[in-house]
Amino acid sequence: MTMLTSLTQLKLDQLLALDPNEVDWALSAEEIFYLWAVFNGSWFYDYQALEQGRPGYHAQLKSDFCSDGFFMSRAVLKYLNWRQIIAKQMVRLLEEDLRMVKPRPTNVCGIPEGAKLLGDEVAKILGLPTCDMIKDPVTGKLLLVSEIAPGGVVLKVEDFCSEGTGFKESTGLVYSAQPLAHVFSHEVVILNRGGHSAIQACGKHFGIAALVTRRVNSWDPKVCPLCKRGSRRIKPKATDENWQIITTAQKAA
């Protein structure tokens, strides 16, 4: 059997069946983008279609900004083997920080909804309990449902980071619930799509450790060029129907 050296060697059925133990190298940006493309988990605005009179839809982010690109984490992370593989990649990325930065994490929090189960897998690898949050179905706000001990250190796991909105909200919850707790120095994410090297939250400075970085355009809706050209905003991951709409709206009839 040929030794696997790159995910780009595999087709969808092979990726679905892949044993996490076979992936023992640091994934490249090319491999991660390939993975999301094969699983139909990435979308980019078609500017050529716009010029041909098909403005379609564009993404409304958690921050309420508009964007011309979006990645759907659950397209990949709904599969256990891929949650395990990505979690191993995250722990590998954080290896030096986990060794050098004190105090070490005592809990792991996968920020809902996209990274909840991914955070659980990171916690298993590190042998740590989780710090659980849920999203209120009515308000959309995060709620902390775990107790944090005084002096506890929470490592945050997120799927994608644009403006750090979820990290800021969840950090505020940690400090409000337990003023003597800490949030670990770095948030670990699959994709840093906002181009930021750090996040300011609760008067503190946190780094972003990303498996891959790719700047994707985002704009305040007041100045969004796509809105001005007639493209409509939509929350891509709110429903499966929304994802279908945004990924097909600009296709020619």
Contacts in CASP RR format, 6 or more apart in sequence:
PFRMAT RR
TARGET T0000
AUTHOR 0000-0000-0000
METHOD contacts of the structure
MODEL  1
MTMLTSLTQLKLDQLLALDPNEVDWALSAEEIFYLWAVFNGSWFYDYQAL
EQGRPGYHAQLKSDFCSDGFFMSRAVLKYLNWRQIIAKQMVRLLEEDLRM
VKPRPTNVCGIPEGAKLLGDEVAKILGLPTCDMIKDPVTGKLLLVSEIAP
GGVVLKVEDFCSEGTGFKESTGLVYSAQPLAHVFSHEVVILNRGGHSAIQ
ACGKHFGIAALVTRRVNSWDPKVCPLCKRGSRRIKPKATDENWQIITTAQ
KAA
4 10 0 8 1.000
4 22 0 8 1.000
4 23 0 8 1.000
5 25 0 8 1.000
6 28 0 8 1.000
6 31 0 8 1.000
7 15 0 8 1.000
7 23 0 8 1.000
7 27 0 8 1.000
7 31 0 8 1.000
7 34 0 8 1.000
7 35 0 8 1.000
8 30 0 8 1.000
8 31 0 8 1.000
8 34 0 8 1.000
10 18 0 8 1.000
11 38 0 8 1.000
12 38 0 8 1.000
12 39 0 8 1.000
15 35 0 8 1.000
15 38 0 8 1.000
15 39 0 8 1.000
15 82 0 8 1.000
16 79 0 8 1.000
16 81 0 8 1.000
18 81 0 8 1.000
18 85 0 8 1.000
19 81 0 8 1.000
20 81 0 8 1.000
20 84 0 8 1.000
20 85 0 8 1.000
20 88 0 8 1.000
23 85 0 8 1.000
23 88 0 8 1.000
26 89 0 8 1.000
26 92 0 8 1.000
26 93 0 8 1.000
27 89 0 8 1.000
27 211 0 8 1.000
29 212 0 8 1.000
29 213 0 8 1.000
29 214 0 8 1.000
32 190 0 8 1.000
32 191 0 8 1.000
32 211 0 8 1.000
32 212 0 8 1.000
33 42 0 8 1.000
33 212 0 8 1.000
33 214 0 8 1.000
35 76 0 8 1.000
35 82 0 8 1.000
36 42 0 8 1.000
36 71 0 8 1.000
36 72 0 8 1.000
36 75 0 8 1.000
36 76 0 8 1.000
39 75 0 8 1.000
39 76 0 8 1.000
40 72 0 8 1.000
40 75 0 8 1.000
40 247 0 8 1.000
41 71 0 8 1.000
41 72 0 8 1.000
41 75 0 8 1.000
41 76 0 8 1.000
42 69 0 8 1.000
42 70 0 8 1.000
42 71 0 8 1.000
42 72 0 8 1.000
43 59 0 8 1.000
43 69 0 8 1.000
43 70 0 8 1.000
43 71 0 8 1.000
43 72 0 8 1.000
43 236 0 8 1.000
43 243 0 8 1.000
43 246 0 8 1.000
43 247 0 8 1.000
44 68 0 8 1.000
44 69 0 8 1.000
45 58 0 8 1.000
45 68 0 8 1.000
45 69 0 8 1.000
45 226 0 8 1.000
45 231 0 8 1.000
45 250 0 8 1.000
46 54 0 8 1.000
46 250 0 8 1.000
47 68 0 8 1.000
49 56 0 8 1.000
49 250 0 8 1.000
49 251 0 8 1.000
49 252 0 8 1.000
50 56 0 8 1.000
50 226 0 8 1.000
50 229 0 8 1.000
50 231 0 8 1.000
50 250 0 8 1.000
52 252 0 8 1.000
54 249 0 8 1.000
54 250 0 8 1.000
54 251 0 8 1.000
54 252 0 8 1.000
55 226 0 8 1.000
55 229 0 8 1.000
55 230 0 8 1.000
55 231 0 8 1.000
55 232 0 8 1.000
55 250 0 8 1.000
56 230 0 8 1.000
56 231 0 8 1.000
56 232 0 8 1.000
56 249 0 8 1.000
56 250 0 8 1.000
57 231 0 8 1.000
57 232 0 8 1.000
57 233 0 8 1.000
57 234 0 8 1.000
57 245 0 8 1.000
57 246 0 8 1.000
57 249 0 8 1.000
58 66 0 8 1.000
58 67 0 8 1.000
58 68 0 8 1.000
58 69 0 8 1.000
58 224 0 8 1.000
58 226 0 8 1.000
58 227 0 8 1.000
58 231 0 8 1.000
58 232 0 8 1.000
58 233 0 8 1.000
58 234 0 8 1.000
58 246 0 8 1.000
59 66 0 8 1.000
59 67 0 8 1.000
59 68 0 8 1.000
59 69 0 8 1.000
59 70 0 8 1.000
59 233 0 8 1.000
59 234 0 8 1.000
59 235 0 8 1.000
59 236 0 8 1.000
59 246 0 8 1.000
60 66 0 8 1.000
60 67 0 8 1.000
60 221 0 8 1.000
60 233 0 8 1.000
60 234 0 8 1.000
60 235 0 8 1.000
60 236 0 8 1.000
61 67 0 8 1.000
61 162 0 8 1.000
61 163 0 8 1.000
61 165 0 8 1.000
61 218 0 8 1.000
62 162 0 8 1.000
62 163 0 8 1.000
62 165 0 8 1.000
62 166 0 8 1.000
63 162 0 8 1.000
63 163 0 8 1.000
63 164 0 8 1.000
63 165 0 8 1.000
63 218 0 8 1.000
64 221 0 8 1.000
65 162 0 8 1.000
65 163 0 8 1.000
65 218 0 8 1.000
65 219 0 8 1.000
65 220 0 8 1.000
65 221 0 8 1.000
66 218 0 8 1.000
66 219 0 8 1.000
66 220 0 8 1.000
66 221 0 8 1.000
66 224 0 8 1.000
66 226 0 8 1.000
66 227 0 8 1.000
66 233 0 8 1.000
67 162 0 8 1.000
67 216 0 8 1.000
67 217 0 8 1.000
67 218 0 8 1.000
67 219 0 8 1.000
68 216 0 8 1.000
68 217 0 8 1.000
68 226 0 8 1.000
69 193 0 8 1.000
69 216 0 8 1.000
69 217 0 8 1.000
70 216 0 8 1.000
70 236 0 8 1.000
70 237 0 8 1.000
70 246 0 8 1.000
71 159 0 8 1.000
71 160 0 8 1.000
71 190 0 8 1.000
71 191 0 8 1.000
71 193 0 8 1.000
72 236 0 8 1.000
72 237 0 8 1.000
72 243 0 8 1.000
73 114 0 8 1.000
73 115 0 8 1.000
73 118 0 8 1.000
73 159 0 8 1.000
73 160 0 8 1.000
73 190 0 8 1.000
73 237 0 8 1.000
74 114 0 8 1.000
74 237 0 8 1.000
76 82 0 8 1.000
76 86 0 8 1.000
77 83 0 8 1.000
77 86 0 8 1.000
77 114 0 8 1.000
77 115 0 8 1.000
77 117 0 8 1.000
77 118 0 8 1.000
77 159 0 8 1.000
83 117 0 8 1.000
83 118 0 8 1.000
83 121 0 8 1.000
84 121 0 8 1.000
86 118 0 8 1.000
86 121 0 8 1.000
86 190 0 8 1.000
86 211 0 8 1.000
87 118 0 8 1.000
87 119 0 8 1.000
87 121 0 8 1.000
87 122 0 8 1.000
87 124 0 8 1.000
87 125 0 8 1.000
88 125 0 8 1.000
89 211 0 8 1.000
90 118 0 8 1.000
90 122 0 8 1.000
90 157 0 8 1.000
90 188 0 8 1.000
90 190 0 8 1.000
90 209 0 8 1.000
90 211 0 8 1.000
91 98 0 8 1.000
91 122 0 8 1.000
91 125 0 8 1.000
91 126 0 8 1.000
93 188 0 8 1.000
93 209 0 8 1.000
93 210 0 8 1.000
93 211 0 8 1.000
94 155 0 8 1.000
94 186 0 8 1.000
94 188 0 8 1.000
94 209 0 8 1.000
97 185 0 8 1.000
97 186 0 8 1.000
97 209 0 8 1.000
98 104 0 8 1.000
98 105 0 8 1.000
98 126 0 8 1.000
101 184 0 8 1.000
101 185 0 8 1.000
101 186 0 8 1.000
103 151 0 8 1.000
103 152 0 8 1.000
103 153 0 8 1.000
103 182 0 8 1.000
104 153 0 8 1.000
105 126 0 8 1.000
105 128 0 8 1.000
105 153 0 8 1.000
105 154 0 8 1.000
105 155 0 8 1.000
105 184 0 8 1.000
106 128 0 8 1.000
106 129 0 8 1.000
106 149 0 8 1.000
106 151 0 8 1.000
106 152 0 8 1.000
106 153 0 8 1.000
106 154 0 8 1.000
107 123 0 8 1.000
107 128 0 8 1.000
107 129 0 8 1.000
107 130 0 8 1.000
107 131 0 8 1.000
107 146 0 8 1.000
107 148 0 8 1.000
107 152 0 8 1.000
107 153 0 8 1.000
107 154 0 8 1.000
107 155 0 8 1.000
108 119 0 8 1.000
108 120 0 8 1.000
108 122 0 8 1.000
108 123 0 8 1.000
108 126 0 8 1.000
108 128 0 8 1.000
108 129 0 8 1.000
108 130 0 8 1.000
108 131 0 8 1.000
108 154 0 8 1.000
108 155 0 8 1.000
108 157 0 8 1.000
109 119 0 8 1.000
109 130 0 8 1.000
109 131 0 8 1.000
109 132 0 8 1.000
109 133 0 8 1.000
109 154 0 8 1.000
109 155 0 8 1.000
109 156 0 8 1.000
109 157 0 8 1.000
109 170 0 8 1.000
109 174 0 8 1.000
110 116 0 8 1.000
110 118 0 8 1.000
110 119 0 8 1.000
110 120 0 8 1.000
110 122 0 8 1.000
110 130 0 8 1.000
110 133 0 8 1.000
110 156 0 8 1.000
110 157 0 8 1.000
110 158 0 8 1.000
111 133 0 8 1.000
111 142 0 8 1.000
111 156 0 8 1.000
111 157 0 8 1.000
111 158 0 8 1.000
111 166 0 8 1.000
111 167 0 8 1.000
111 170 0 8 1.000
112 133 0 8 1.000
112 134 0 8 1.000
112 135 0 8 1.000
112 142 0 8 1.000
113 135 0 8 1.000
114 158 0 8 1.000
114 159 0 8 1.000
115 157 0 8 1.000
115 158 0 8 1.000
115 159 0 8 1.000
116 132 0 8 1.000
116 133 0 8 1.000
118 157 0 8 1.000
118 159 0 8 1.000
119 130 0 8 1.000
119 157 0 8 1.000
120 130 0 8 1.000
122 155 0 8 1.000
122 157 0 8 1.000
122 188 0 8 1.000
123 129 0 8 1.000
123 130 0 8 1.000
126 155 0 8 1.000
128 155 0 8 1.000
130 146 0 8 1.000
131 144 0 8 1.000
131 146 0 8 1.000
131 148 0 8 1.000
131 154 0 8 1.000
131 174 0 8 1.000
132 144 0 8 1.000
132 145 0 8 1.000
132 146 0 8 1.000
133 142 0 8 1.000
133 143 0 8 1.000
133 144 0 8 1.000
133 145 0 8 1.000
133 146 0 8 1.000
133 170 0 8 1.000
133 173 0 8 1.000
134 142 0 8 1.000
134 143 0 8 1.000
134 145 0 8 1.000
135 141 0 8 1.000
135 142 0 8 1.000
135 143 0 8 1.000
136 142 0 8 1.000
136 143 0 8 1.000
141 169 0 8 1.000
142 166 0 8 1.000
142 169 0 8 1.000
142 170 0 8 1.000
142 173 0 8 1.000
143 173 0 8 1.000
144 173 0 8 1.000
144 174 0 8 1.000
144 177 0 8 1.000
147 177 0 8 1.000
147 178 0 8 1.000
148 154 0 8 1.000
148 174 0 8 1.000
148 177 0 8 1.000
148 178 0 8 1.000
148 181 0 8 1.000
149 178 0 8 1.000
149 181 0 8 1.000
150 178 0 8 1.000
150 180 0 8 1.000
150 181 0 8 1.000
151 178 0 8 1.000
151 180 0 8 1.000
151 181 0 8 1.000
151 182 0 8 1.000
152 178 0 8 1.000
152 180 0 8 1.000
152 181 0 8 1.000
152 182 0 8 1.000
153 181 0 8 1.000
153 182 0 8 1.000
153 183 0 8 1.000
153 184 0 8 1.000
154 174 0 8 1.000
154 181 0 8 1.000
154 182 0 8 1.000
154 183 0 8 1.000
154 184 0 8 1.000
155 184 0 8 1.000
155 188 0 8 1.000
156 167 0 8 1.000
156 170 0 8 1.000
156 171 0 8 1.000
156 183 0 8 1.000
156 184 0 8 1.000
156 187 0 8 1.000
156 188 0 8 1.000
157 187 0 8 1.000
157 188 0 8 1.000
157 189 0 8 1.000
158 166 0 8 1.000
158 167 0 8 1.000
158 187 0 8 1.000
158 188 0 8 1.000
158 189 0 8 1.000
158 190 0 8 1.000
159 189 0 8 1.000
159 190 0 8 1.000
159 191 0 8 1.000
160 189 0 8 1.000
160 190 0 8 1.000
160 191 0 8 1.000
160 192 0 8 1.000
160 193 0 8 1.000
161 167 0 8 1.000
161 187 0 8 1.000
161 189 0 8 1.000
161 191 0 8 1.000
161 192 0 8 1.000
161 193 0 8 1.000
161 194 0 8 1.000
161 196 0 8 1.000
161 199 0 8 1.000
161 208 0 8 1.000
161 210 0 8 1.000
162 193 0 8 1.000
162 194 0 8 1.000
162 216 0 8 1.000
162 218 0 8 1.000
163 194 0 8 1.000
163 196 0 8 1.000
163 218 0 8 1.000
164 196 0 8 1.000
164 199 0 8 1.000
164 201 0 8 1.000
167 187 0 8 1.000
167 199 0 8 1.000
167 201 0 8 1.000
167 206 0 8 1.000
168 199 0 8 1.000
168 201 0 8 1.000
168 202 0 8 1.000
171 183 0 8 1.000
171 201 0 8 1.000
171 202 0 8 1.000
171 204 0 8 1.000
171 206 0 8 1.000
172 201 0 8 1.000
172 202 0 8 1.000
174 181 0 8 1.000
174 183 0 8 1.000
175 181 0 8 1.000
175 183 0 8 1.000
175 202 0 8 1.000
183 201 0 8 1.000
183 202 0 8 1.000
183 204 0 8 1.000
183 206 0 8 1.000
185 206 0 8 1.000
185 207 0 8 1.000
186 206 0 8 1.000
186 207 0 8 1.000
186 208 0 8 1.000
186 209 0 8 1.000
187 199 0 8 1.000
187 206 0 8 1.000
187 207 0 8 1.000
187 208 0 8 1.000
187 209 0 8 1.000
188 209 0 8 1.000
188 210 0 8 1.000
189 208 0 8 1.000
189 209 0 8 1.000
189 210 0 8 1.000
189 211 0 8 1.000
190 210 0 8 1.000
190 211 0 8 1.000
190 212 0 8 1.000
191 210 0 8 1.000
191 211 0 8 1.000
191 212 0 8 1.000
191 213 0 8 1.000
191 214 0 8 1.000
192 208 0 8 1.000
192 210 0 8 1.000
192 212 0 8 1.000
192 213 0 8 1.000
192 214 0 8 1.000
193 213 0 8 1.000
193 214 0 8 1.000
193 215 0 8 1.000
193 216 0 8 1.000
194 215 0 8 1.000
194 216 0 8 1.000
194 218 0 8 1.000
195 213 0 8 1.000
195 215 0 8 1.000
196 208 0 8 1.000
197 207 0 8 1.000
197 208 0 8 1.000
198 205 0 8 1.000
198 206 0 8 1.000
198 207 0 8 1.000
198 208 0 8 1.000
199 205 0 8 1.000
199 206 0 8 1.000
199 207 0 8 1.000
199 208 0 8 1.000
200 206 0 8 1.000
219 225 0 8 1.000
219 226 0 8 1.000
221 227 0 8 1.000
221 233 0 8 1.000
224 233 0 8 1.000
227 233 0 8 1.000
234 242 0 8 1.000
234 245 0 8 1.000
234 246 0 8 1.000
235 242 0 8 1.000
236 242 0 8 1.000
236 243 0 8 1.000
236 246 0 8 1.000
237 243 0 8 1.000
END
